[in-house]
Amino acid sequence: MSLTSAATLATLDRTGPRRITDLAAVEGVTQPAMTALVRVMEESGLVERRGDPSDKRVTLVCLTEAGASYVRTRHQAGVHAYERLIGELSGDEIEALMAALPALKHLAELESQDREGPKR
């Protein structure tokens, strides 16, 4: 799976259903590229298109259960990888990481806000 595909699934997991135009902007790709990507993920059973109940002209891209499961599995694999690596650090290095956690959390929040862009 491409990084853009994985990032798009993660965005849908965090923010819920989105328009293709919104996803393209968040992921930094063109609308035609996102349309093609959504088509492939739809054929793979990871996403589906649904009508927007508030605007019948709009189609939203939604995660399927298989897509949500993929995101959870990928996230858990990352957690396990970091657990293993942190286990190899010294006590002083672990303390330094813990002291940096508030700043790292703030960076992640800023990045998330920047990637999500305007919500619809």
MMTF fields as JSON, N, C-alpha, C and O atoms, coordinates in Angstrom:
{
  "mmtfVersion": "1.0.0",
  "mmtfProducer": "UNKNOWN",
  "numBonds": 479,
  "numAtoms": 480,
  "numGroups": 120,
  "numChains": 1,
  "numModels": 1,
  "chainsPerModel": [1],
  "groupsPerChain": [120],
  "chainIdList": ["A"],
  "bondAtomList": [4, 2, 8, 6, 12, 10, 16, 14, 20, 18, 24, 22, 28, 26, 32, 30, 36, 34, 40, 38, 44, 42, 48, 46, 52, 50, 56, 54, 60, 58, 64, 62, 68, 66, 72, 70, 76, 74, 80, 78, 84, 82, 88, 86, 92, 90, 96, 94, 100, 98, 104, 102, 108, 106, 112, 110, 116, 114, 120, 118, 124, 122, 128, 126, 132, 130, 136, 134, 140, 138, 144, 142, 148, 146, 152, 150, 156, 154, 160, 158, 164, 162, 168, 166, 172, 170, 176, 174, 180, 178, 184, 182, 188, 186, 192, 190, 196, 194, 200, 198, 204, 202, 208, 206, 212, 210, 216, 214, 220, 218, 224, 222, 228, 226, 232, 230, 236, 234, 240, 238, 244, 242, 248, 246, 252, 250, 256, 254, 260, 258, 264, 262, 268, 266, 272, 270, 276, 274, 280, 278, 284, 282, 288, 286, 292, 290, 296, 294, 300, 298, 304, 302, 308, 306, 312, 310, 316, 314, 320, 318, 324, 322, 328, 326, 332, 330, 336, 334, 340, 338, 344, 342, 348, 346, 352, 350, 356, 354, 360, 358, 364, 362, 368, 366, 372, 370, 376, 374, 380, 378, 384, 382, 388, 386, 392, 390, 396, 394, 400, 398, 404, 402, 408, 406, 412, 410, 416, 414, 420, 418, 424, 422, 428, 426, 432, 430, 436, 434, 440, 438, 444, 442, 448, 446, 452, 450, 456, 454, 460, 458, 464, 462, 468, 466, 472, 470, 476, 474],
  "bondOrderList": [1, 1, 1, 1, 1, 1, 1, 1, 1, 1, 1, 1, 1, 1, 1, 1, 1, 1, 1, 1, 1, 1, 1, 1, 1, 1, 1, 1, 1, 1, 1, 1, 1, 1, 1, 1, 1, 1, 1, 1, 1, 1, 1, 1, 1, 1, 1, 1, 1, 1, 1, 1, 1, 1, 1, 1, 1, 1, 1, 1, 1, 1, 1, 1, 1, 1, 1, 1, 1, 1, 1, 1, 1, 1, 1, 1, 1, 1, 1, 1, 1, 1, 1, 1, 1, 1, 1, 1, 1, 1, 1, 1, 1, 1, 1, 1, 1, 1, 1, 1, 1, 1, 1, 1, 1, 1, 1, 1, 1, 1, 1, 1, 1, 1, 1, 1, 1, 1, 1],
  "groupList": [{"groupName": "MET", "atomNameList": ["N", "CA", "C", "O"], "elementList": ["N", "C", "C", "O"], "formalChargeList": [0, 0, 0, 0], "bondAtomList": [1, 0, 2, 1, 3, 2], "bondOrderList": [1, 1, 2], "singleLetterCode": "M", "chemCompType": "L-PEPTIDE LINKING"}, {"groupName": "SER", "atomNameList": ["N", "CA", "C", "O"], "elementList": ["N", "C", "C", "O"], "formalChargeList": [0, 0, 0, 0], "bondAtomList": [1, 0, 2, 1, 3, 2], "bondOrderList": [1, 1, 2], "singleLetterCode": "S", "chemCompType": "L-PEPTIDE LINKING"}, {"groupName": "LEU", "atomNameList": ["N", "CA", "C", "O"], "elementList": ["N", "C", "C", "O"], "formalChargeList": [0, 0, 0, 0], "bondAtomList": [1, 0, 2, 1, 3, 2], "bondOrderList": [1, 1, 2], "singleLetterCode": "L", "chemCompType": "L-PEPTIDE LINKING"}, {"groupName": "THR", "atomNameList": ["N", "CA", "C", "O"], "elementList": ["N", "C", "C", "O"], "formalChargeList": [0, 0, 0, 0], "bondAtomList": [1, 0, 2, 1, 3, 2], "bondOrderList": [1, 1, 2], "singleLetterCode": "T", "chemCompType": "L-PEPTIDE LINKING"}, {"groupName": "ALA", "atomNameList": ["N", "CA", "C", "O"], "elementList": ["N", "C", "C", "O"], "formalChargeList": [0, 0, 0, 0], "bondAtomList": [1, 0, 2, 1, 3, 2], "bondOrderList": [1, 1, 2], "singleLetterCode": "A", "chemCompType": "L-PEPTIDE LINKING"}, {"groupName": "ASP", "atomNameList": ["N", "CA", "C", "O"], "elementList": ["N", "C", "C", "O"], "formalChargeList": [0, 0, 0, 0], "bondAtomList": [1, 0, 2, 1, 3, 2], "bondOrderList": [1, 1, 2], "singleLetterCode": "D", "chemCompType": "L-PEPTIDE LINKING"}, {"groupName": "ARG", "atomNameList": ["N", "CA", "C", "O"], "elementList": ["N", "C", "C", "O"], "formalChargeList": [0, 0, 0, 0], "bondAtomList": [1, 0, 2, 1, 3, 2], "bondOrderList": [1, 1, 2], "singleLetterCode": "R", "chemCompType": "L-PEPTIDE LINKING"}, {"groupName": "GLY", "atomNameList": ["N", "CA", "C", "O"], "elementList": ["N", "C", "C", "O"], "formalChargeList": [0, 0, 0, 0], "bondAtomList": [1, 0, 2, 1, 3, 2], "bondOrderList": [1, 1, 2], "singleLetterCode": "G", "chemCompType": "PEPTIDE LINKING"}, {"groupName": "PRO", "atomNameList": ["N", "CA", "C", "O"], "elementList": ["N", "C", "C", "O"], "formalChargeList": [0, 0, 0, 0], "bondAtomList": [1, 0, 2, 1, 3, 2], "bondOrderList": [1, 1, 2], "singleLetterCode": "P", "chemCompType": "L-PEPTIDE LINKING"}, {"groupName": "ILE", "atomNameList": ["N", "CA", "C", "O"], "elementList": ["N", "C", "C", "O"], "formalChargeList": [0, 0, 0, 0], "bondAtomList": [1, 0, 2, 1, 3, 2], "bondOrderList": [1, 1, 2], "singleLetterCode": "I", "chemCompType": "L-PEPTIDE LINKING"}, {"groupName": "VAL", "atomNameList": ["N", "CA", "C", "O"], "elementList": ["N", "C", "C", "O"], "formalChargeList": [0, 0, 0, 0], "bondAtomList": [1, 0, 2, 1, 3, 2], "bondOrderList": [1, 1, 2], "singleLetterCode": "V", "chemCompType": "L-PEPTIDE LINKING"}, {"groupName": "GLU", "atomNameList": ["N", "CA", "C", "O"], "elementList": ["N", "C", "C", "O"], "formalChargeList": [0, 0, 0, 0], "bondAtomList": [1, 0, 2, 1, 3, 2], "bondOrderList": [1, 1, 2], "singleLetterCode": "E", "chemCompType": "L-PEPTIDE LINKING"}, {"groupName": "GLN", "atomNameList": ["N", "CA", "C", "O"], "elementList": ["N", "C", "C", "O"], "formalChargeList": [0, 0, 0, 0], "bondAtomList": [1, 0, 2, 1, 3, 2], "bondOrderList": [1, 1, 2], "singleLetterCode": "Q", "chemCompType": "L-PEPTIDE LINKING"}, {"groupName": "LYS", "atomNameList": ["N", "CA", "C", "O"], "elementList": ["N", "C", "C", "O"], "formalChargeList": [0, 0, 0, 0], "bondAtomList": [1, 0, 2, 1, 3, 2], "bondOrderList": [1, 1, 2], "singleLetterCode": "K", "chemCompType": "L-PEPTIDE LINKING"}, {"groupName": "CYS", "atomNameList": ["N", "CA", "C", "O"], "elementList": ["N", "C", "C", "O"], "formalChargeList": [0, 0, 0, 0], "bondAtomList": [1, 0, 2, 1, 3, 2], "bondOrderList": [1, 1, 2], "singleLetterCode": "C", "chemCompType": "L-PEPTIDE LINKING"}, {"groupName": "TYR", "atomNameList": ["N", "CA", "C", "O"], "elementList": ["N", "C", "C", "O"], "formalChargeList": [0, 0, 0, 0], "bondAtomList": [1, 0, 2, 1, 3, 2], "bondOrderList": [1, 1, 2], "singleLetterCode": "Y", "chemCompType": "L-PEPTIDE LINKING"}, {"groupName": "HIS", "atomNameList": ["N", "CA", "C", "O"], "elementList": ["N", "C", "C", "O"], "formalChargeList": [0, 0, 0, 0], "bondAtomList": [1, 0, 2, 1, 3, 2], "bondOrderList": [1, 1, 2], "singleLetterCode": "H", "chemCompType": "L-PEPTIDE LINKING"}],
  "groupTypeList": [0, 1, 2, 3, 1, 4, 4, 3, 2, 4, 3, 2, 5, 6, 3, 7, 8, 6, 6, 9, 3, 5, 2, 4, 4, 10, 11, 7, 10, 3, 12, 8, 4, 0, 3, 4, 2, 10, 6, 10, 0, 11, 11, 1, 7, 2, 10, 11, 6, 6, 7, 5, 8, 1, 5, 13, 6, 10, 3, 2, 10, 14, 2, 3, 11, 4, 7, 4, 1, 15, 10, 6, 3, 6, 16, 12, 4, 7, 10, 16, 4, 15, 11, 6, 2, 9, 7, 11, 2, 1, 7, 5, 11, 9, 11, 4, 2, 0, 4, 4, 2, 8, 4, 2, 13, 16, 2, 4, 11, 2, 11, 1, 12, 5, 6, 11, 7, 8, 13, 6],
  "groupIdList": [1, 2, 3, 4, 5, 6, 7, 8, 9, 10, 11, 12, 13, 14, 15, 16, 17, 18, 19, 20, 21, 22, 23, 24, 25, 26, 27, 28, 29, 30, 31, 32, 33, 34, 35, 36, 37, 38, 39, 40, 41, 42, 43, 44, 45, 46, 47, 48, 49, 50, 51, 52, 53, 54, 55, 56, 57, 58, 59, 60, 61, 62, 63, 64, 65, 66, 67, 68, 69, 70, 71, 72, 73, 74, 75, 76, 77, 78, 79, 80, 81, 82, 83, 84, 85, 86, 87, 88, 89, 90, 91, 92, 93, 94, 95, 96, 97, 98, 99, 100, 101, 102, 103, 104, 105, 106, 107, 108, 109, 110, 111, 112, 113, 114, 115, 116, 117, 118, 119, 120],
  "secStructList": [7, 7, 2, 2, 2, 2, 2, 2, 2, 2, 2, 2, 2, 2, 2, 7, 1, 5, 7, 2, 2, 2, 2, 2, 2, 2, 2, 6, 7, 7, 2, 2, 2, 2, 2, 2, 2, 2, 2, 2, 2, 2, 2, 6, 6, 1, 3, 3, 3, 3, 3, 3, 6, 6, 3, 3, 3, 3, 3, 3, 3, 3, 3, 7, 2, 2, 2, 2, 2, 2, 2, 2, 2, 2, 2, 2, 2, 2, 2, 2, 2, 2, 2, 2, 2, 2, 6, 6, 1, 7, 2, 2, 2, 2, 2, 2, 2, 2, 2, 2, 2, 2, 2, 2, 2, 2, 2, 2, 2, 2, 2, 2, 2, 2, 2, 2, 7, 1, 7, 7],
  "xCoordList": [0.846, 0.0, 0.888, 1.895, 0.514, 1.308, 1.148, 0.183, 2.109, 2.024, 0.793, 0.155, 0.456, -0.72, -1.993, -2.901, -2.069, -3.236, -3.362, -4.437, -2.248, -2.262, -2.611, -3.373, -2.058, -2.343, -3.811, -4.428, -4.37, -5.777, -6.681, -7.651, -6.368, -7.147, -7.057, -8.06, -5.862, -5.688, -6.476, -7.063, -6.495, -7.272, -8.753, -9.431, -9.253, -10.666, -10.97, -12.052, -10.031, -10.215, -10.294, -11.112, -9.433, -9.4, -10.57, -11.134, -10.941, -11.877, -13.26, -14.189, -13.411, -14.694, -14.804, -13.838, -15.988, -16.188, -15.803, -16.044, -15.194, -14.741, -15.038, -15.172, -15.139, -15.237, -13.881, -12.84, -13.91, -12.652, -11.814, -10.593, -12.45, -11.693, -10.982, -9.843, -11.653, -11.025, -9.847, -8.781, -10.05, -8.966, -7.761, -6.618, -8.019, -6.92, -6.124, -4.893, -6.828, -6.143, -5.34, -4.193, -5.942, -5.266, -4.018, -2.981, -4.116, -3.0, -2.023, -0.991, -2.338, -1.416, -1.301, -0.223, -2.427, -2.434, -3.551, -4.39, -3.556, -4.608, -5.918, -5.93, -7.011, -8.31, -8.383, -8.879, -7.9, -7.93, -7.109, -7.505, -5.968, -5.149, -5.89, -5.857, -6.559, -7.31, -8.498, -8.819, -9.154, -10.272, -9.807, -10.481, -8.666, -8.117, -7.731, -7.981, -7.132, -6.738, -7.958, -7.949, -8.998, -10.236, -10.843, -11.339, -10.808, -11.356, -10.633, -11.273, -9.311, -8.527, -8.846, -9.03, -8.908, -9.211, -10.645, -10.928, -11.536, -12.919, -12.977, -13.671, -12.244, -12.19, -11.561, -11.868, -10.68, -10.041, -10.916, -10.575, -12.034, -12.938, -12.557, -13.093, -11.638, -11.175, -12.019, -12.119, -12.626, -13.487, -14.742, -14.795, -15.733, -16.938, -17.398, -17.066, -18.162, -18.725, -20.181, -20.925, -20.559, -21.942, -22.395, -21.585, -23.681, -24.234, -24.18, -24.269, -24.035, -24.039, -25.493, -26.208, -25.946, -27.34, -27.718, -28.887, -26.734, -27.04, -27.015, -27.494, -26.457, -26.376, -26.357, -25.323, -27.476, -27.624, -26.712, -26.539, -26.128, -25.221, -23.819, -23.015, -23.532, -22.174, -22.023, -22.917, -20.876, -20.515, -19.363, -18.389, -19.491, -18.446, -17.735, -18.345, -16.446, -15.654, -15.622, -15.285, -15.975, -16.056, -15.206, -15.074, -14.633, -13.927, -14.919, -16.006, -14.556, -15.316, -14.722, -13.717, -15.326, -14.755, -13.366, -12.468, -13.185, -11.859, -10.836, -9.686, -11.241, -10.337, -9.978, -8.819, -10.965, -10.71, -9.8, -8.917, -10.017, -9.171, -7.731, -6.793, -7.553, -6.203, -5.503, -4.336, -6.221, -5.624, -5.23, -4.135, -6.112, -5.806, -4.597, -3.727, -4.541, -3.433, -2.116, -1.1, -2.145, -0.927, -0.468, 0.726, -1.424, -1.097, -0.476, 0.535, -1.081, -0.573, 0.824, 1.658, 1.092, 2.433, 3.458, 4.572, 3.077, 3.983, 4.232, 5.357, 3.182, 3.329, 4.304, 5.193, 4.137, 5.025, 6.472, 7.399, 6.661, 8.019, 8.686, 9.851, 7.941, 8.509, 8.737, 9.727, 7.848, 8.057, 9.372, 10.148, 9.604, 10.834, 12.066, 13.046, 12.006, 13.155, 13.394, 14.54, 12.331, 12.48, 13.076, 13.83, 12.738, 13.308, 14.815, 15.458, 15.385, 16.84, 17.553, 18.781, 16.802, 17.41, 17.852, 17.374, 18.781, 19.222, 18.172, 17.283, 18.29, 17.371, 17.39, 16.339, 18.58, 18.694, 18.01, 17.369, 18.149, 17.517, 15.992, 15.282, 15.502, 14.06, 13.536, 12.476, 14.267, 13.872, 13.852, 12.956, 14.837, 14.88, 13.67, 13.083, 13.302, 12.111, 10.854, 10.001, 10.746, 9.57, 9.478, 8.385, 10.622, 10.628, 10.203, 9.641, 10.469, 10.122, 8.677, 8.194, 7.985, 6.636, 5.655, 4.924, 5.602, 4.654, 4.916, 3.977, 6.173, 6.504, 6.173, 5.666, 6.451, 6.134, 4.633, 4.163, 3.88, 2.416, 1.901, 1.017, 2.442, 2.025, 2.352, 1.542, 3.533, 3.895, 2.908, 2.488, 2.537, 1.585, 0.233, -0.413, -0.203, -1.473, -1.423, -2.375, -0.322, -0.166, -0.161, -0.784, 0.543, 0.606, -0.767, -1.166, -1.489, -2.826, -3.768, -4.527, -3.719, -4.561, -4.208, -5.09, -2.926, -2.456, -2.913, -3.34, -2.831, -3.217, -4.719, -5.185, -5.486, -6.935, -7.573, -8.594, -6.997, -7.558, -8.969, -9.382, -9.717, -11.089, -11.989, -11.947, -12.796, -13.755, -15.05, -15.436, -15.723, -17.036, -18.077, -19.25],
  "yCoordList": [-1.178, 0.0, 1.235, 1.285, 2.225, 3.453, 4.266, 4.1, 5.142, 6.031, 6.925, 7.196, 7.383, 8.24, 7.475, 8.022, 6.224, 5.396, 5.22, 5.408, 4.855, 4.653, 5.949, 5.933, 7.066, 8.36, 8.738, 9.296, 8.442, 8.742, 7.92, 8.443, 6.642, 5.81, 6.339, 6.377, 6.744, 7.286, 8.581, 8.809, 9.43, 10.672, 10.361, 10.975, 9.415, 9.038, 8.453, 8.671, 7.722, 7.148, 8.243, 8.173, 9.26, 10.366, 11.321, 11.778, 11.625, 12.729, 12.301, 13.11, 11.029, 10.577, 10.824, 11.241, 10.568, 10.695, 12.076, 13.096, 12.079, 13.33, 13.318, 12.259, 14.503, 14.657, 14.35, 14.515, 13.902, 13.636, 14.905, 14.851, 16.034, 17.289, 17.607, 18.073, 17.355, 17.589, 16.647, 17.063, 15.369, 14.396, 14.763, 14.648, 15.202, 15.598, 16.745, 16.735, 17.73, 18.873, 18.451, 18.865, 17.629, 17.187, 16.373, 16.538, 15.502, 14.622, 15.241, 14.644, 16.415, 17.117, 16.508, 16.503, 15.985, 15.431, 16.102, 16.804, 15.886, 16.467, 15.712, 14.574, 16.363, 15.696, 14.451, 13.418, 14.516, 13.296, 12.149, 10.985, 12.493, 11.455, 10.838, 9.622, 11.672, 11.154, 10.327, 9.307, 10.754, 9.983, 8.588, 7.6, 8.503, 7.209, 6.378, 5.173, 7.012, 6.318, 5.775, 4.634, 6.577, 6.145, 4.973, 4.027, 5.027, 3.934, 2.62, 1.582, 2.67, 1.47, 0.972, -0.227, 1.89, 1.482, 0.965, 0.084, 1.517, 1.04, -0.395, -1.25, -0.642, -1.988, -2.991, -4.182, -2.504, -3.36, -3.553, -4.336, -2.847, -2.979, -2.167, -2.398, -1.216, -0.426, 0.823, 1.298, 1.354, 2.534, 2.308, 1.417, 3.126, 3.137, 4.568, 5.435, 4.803, 6.134, 6.112, 5.168, 7.188, 7.338, 8.761, 9.685, 8.919, 10.254, 11.005, 10.409, 12.308, 13.17, 13.471, 14.06, 13.081, 13.309, 14.795, 15.14, 15.67, 17.102, 17.784, 18.91, 17.108, 17.689, 16.538, 15.903, 16.283, 15.126, 15.185, 14.172, 16.345, 16.465, 15.953, 15.734, 15.764, 15.455, 13.964, 13.329, 13.427, 12.049, 12.101, 12.828, 11.316, 11.24, 9.895, 8.876, 9.906, 8.681, 8.268, 9.068, 7.008, 6.488, 5.231, 4.461, 5.029, 3.781, 2.631, 2.798, 1.494, 0.277, -0.367, 0.112, -1.423, -2.136, -2.668, -2.651, -3.14, -3.629, -2.494, -2.705, -1.3, -0.152, 0.251, 0.552, 0.259, 0.598, -0.443, -0.106, -1.699, -2.773, -2.614, -2.826, -2.243, -2.018, -0.906, -1.038, 0.188, 1.316, 0.877, 1.196, 0.149, -0.315, -1.242, -1.126, -2.162, -3.118, -2.396, -2.698, -1.449, -0.675, 0.14, 0.212, 0.749, 1.53, 0.629, 0.982, -0.522, -1.437, -1.931, -2.088, -2.176, -2.6, -1.515, -1.814, -0.252, 0.853, 0.946, 1.199, 0.742, 0.772, -0.309, -0.05, -1.519, -2.626, -2.347, -2.661, -1.763, -1.453, -0.442, -0.599, 0.593, 1.585, 1.009, 1.348, 0.148, -0.494, -1.263, -1.185, -2.005, -2.795, -1.887, -2.155, -0.819, 0.086, 0.835, 1.002, 1.283, 1.999, 1.077, 1.519, -0.203, -1.175, -1.295, -1.81, -0.83, -0.89, 0.382, 0.457, 1.373, 2.632, 2.536, 1.7, 3.42, 3.508, 4.264, 4.909, 4.174, 4.893, 6.395, 7.035, 6.963, 8.402, 8.782, 9.828, 7.936, 8.217, 8.144, 8.941, 7.201, 7.087, 8.316, 8.84, 8.776, 9.989, 11.197, 12.036, 11.288, 12.406, 12.364, 13.402, 11.175, 11.046, 11.465, 12.172, 11.033, 11.38, 12.891, 13.456, 13.543, 15.001, 15.705, 16.799, 15.08, 15.689, 15.414, 16.017, 14.519, 14.124, 15.29, 15.312, 16.255, 17.366, 18.127, 18.478, 18.377, 19.093, 18.225, 18.737, 16.938, 16.041, 15.936, 15.9, 15.887, 15.841, 17.108, 17.043, 18.254, 19.52, 19.535, 19.99, 19.042, 18.966, 18.098, 18.458, 16.956, 16.053, 16.738, 16.578, 17.498, 18.211, 19.263, 19.408, 19.996, 21.009, 20.377, 20.894, 19.255, 18.567, 18.058, 18.165, 17.511, 16.981, 18.098, 17.921, 19.228, 20.37, 20.836, 21.174, 20.857, 21.319, 20.353, 20.791, 19.048, 18.043, 17.972, 17.749, 18.156, 18.009, 19.162, 18.976, 20.32, 21.464, 21.754, 21.312, 22.492, 22.845, 21.617, 20.8, 21.503, 20.39, 20.79, 21.959, 19.799, 20.034, 19.239, 19.292],
  "zCoordList": [0.0, 0.0, 0.0, 0.706, -0.789, -0.869, 0.407, 1.153, 0.641, 1.811, 1.73, 2.747, 0.527, 0.368, 0.695, 1.323, 0.279, 0.602, 2.108, 2.678, 2.75, 4.196, 4.923, 5.89, 4.464, 5.09, 4.898, 5.806, 3.738, 3.47, 4.382, 4.93, 4.546, 5.462, 6.893, 7.607, 7.31, 8.664, 8.836, 9.894, 7.811, 7.861, 8.026, 8.849, 7.25, 7.355, 8.732, 9.277, 9.284, 10.618, 11.678, 12.595, 11.545, 12.527, 12.376, 13.371, 11.131, 10.895, 10.449, 10.446, 10.067, 9.553, 8.061, 7.423, 7.5, 6.053, 5.53, 6.176, 4.334, 3.719, 2.232, 1.618, 1.665, 0.213, -0.407, 0.228, -1.648, -2.353, -2.453, -2.308, -2.698, -2.798, -1.482, -1.487, -0.355, 0.949, 1.159, 1.613, 0.824, 0.988, 0.133, 0.577, -1.09, -1.979, -1.366, -1.387, -0.822, -0.215, 1.011, 1.18, 1.86, 3.084, 2.759, 3.403, 1.769, 1.436, 0.432, 0.124, -0.07, -0.962, -2.344, -2.939, -2.866, -4.221, -5.015, -4.45, -6.31, -7.137, -6.936, -6.468, -7.297, -7.19, -8.083, -7.633, -9.345, -10.167, -9.558, -9.631, -8.96, -8.32, -7.135, -6.949, -6.332, -5.187, -5.657, -5.047, -6.733, -7.281, -7.685, -7.393, -8.351, -8.759, -7.529, -7.492, -6.536, -5.313, -4.58, -4.118, -4.473, -3.813, -4.577, -3.966, -5.899, -6.703, -6.385, -6.218, -6.304, -5.997, -4.579, -4.368, -3.62, -2.243, -2.121, -1.309, -2.929, -2.951, -3.499, -2.949, -4.581, -5.16, -4.193, -4.242, -3.315, -2.311, -1.077, -0.191, -1.016, 0.114, 1.337, 2.421, 1.183, 2.322, 2.56, 3.691, 1.501, 1.612, 0.776, -0.071, 1.032, 0.21, 0.057, 0.865, -0.983, -1.216, -0.77, -1.036, -0.08, 0.385, 0.104, 0.037, -0.057, -0.205, 1.113, 2.187, 1.02, 2.205, 2.558, 1.747, 3.752, 4.113, 4.139, 3.963, 4.359, 4.438, 3.071, 2.935, 2.05, 0.712, -0.298, -0.505, -0.905, -1.8, -3.025, -3.703, -3.323, -4.471, -4.158, -5.063, -2.869, -2.424, -2.131, -1.572, -2.522, -2.178, -1.187, -1.38, -0.125, 0.89, 0.799, 0.476, 1.086, 1.155, 2.621, 3.493, 2.884, 4.247, 4.376, 3.425, 5.552, 5.83, 5.947, 6.501, 5.441, 5.705, 6.964, 7.489, 7.434, 8.586, 8.242, 9.085, 7.003, 6.583, 6.596, 6.981, 6.182, 6.21, 7.626, 7.914, 8.513, 9.919, 10.557, 11.347, 10.213, 10.74, 10.262, 11.032, 8.994, 8.462, 9.244, 9.612, 9.495, 10.229, 11.635, 12.1, 12.314, 13.68, 13.687, 14.55, 12.728, 12.657, 12.404, 13.03, 11.488, 11.175, 12.384, 12.677, 13.079, 14.274, 15.343, 15.95, 15.564, 16.585, 16.244, 17.136, 14.968, 14.549, 14.866, 15.296, 14.65, 14.985, 16.473, 16.903, 17.27, 18.732, 19.181, 19.992, 18.656, 19.038, 18.632, 19.378, 17.46, 17.005, 17.943, 18.307, 18.33, 19.244, 20.631, 21.279, 21.1, 22.408, 22.418, 23.369, 21.345, 21.253, 21.25, 21.945, 20.464, 20.37, 21.677, 22.094, 22.32, 23.594, 24.645, 25.512, 24.568, 25.503, 25.401, 26.316, 24.312, 24.121, 24.585, 24.526, 25.042, 25.493, 26.947, 27.714, 27.297, 28.695, 29.508, 28.951, 30.818, 31.703, 31.458, 31.449, 31.257, 30.995, 29.675, 29.582, 28.67, 27.379, 27.49, 26.877, 28.262, 28.469, 29.21, 28.868, 30.218, 30.945, 30.022, 30.112, 29.136, 28.184, 27.249, 26.943, 26.802, 25.96, 26.724, 26.187, 27.958, 28.762, 28.968, 28.948, 29.166, 29.346, 28.057, 28.103, 26.909, 25.618, 25.195, 24.237, 25.889, 25.469, 25.309, 24.319, 26.225, 26.012, 24.707, 23.992, 24.405, 23.164, 21.94, 20.942, 22.01, 20.895, 20.686, 19.549, 21.775, 21.661, 20.995, 20.141, 21.374, 20.775, 19.281, 18.473, 18.913, 17.491, 16.722, 15.623, 17.298, 16.631, 16.462, 15.426, 17.464, 17.358, 16.261, 15.493, 16.183, 15.14, 13.754, 12.827, 13.617, 12.33, 11.947, 10.787, 12.896, 12.624, 12.166, 11.213, 12.833, 12.443, 11.048, 10.259, 10.74, 9.433, 8.341, 7.272, 8.595, 7.595, 7.401, 6.283, 8.464, 8.365, 7.601, 6.939, 7.684, 6.969, 7.421, 8.493, 6.616, 7.017, 7.014, 6.094, 8.051, 8.13, 7.487, 7.494, 6.926, 6.299, 7.007, 6.639]
}
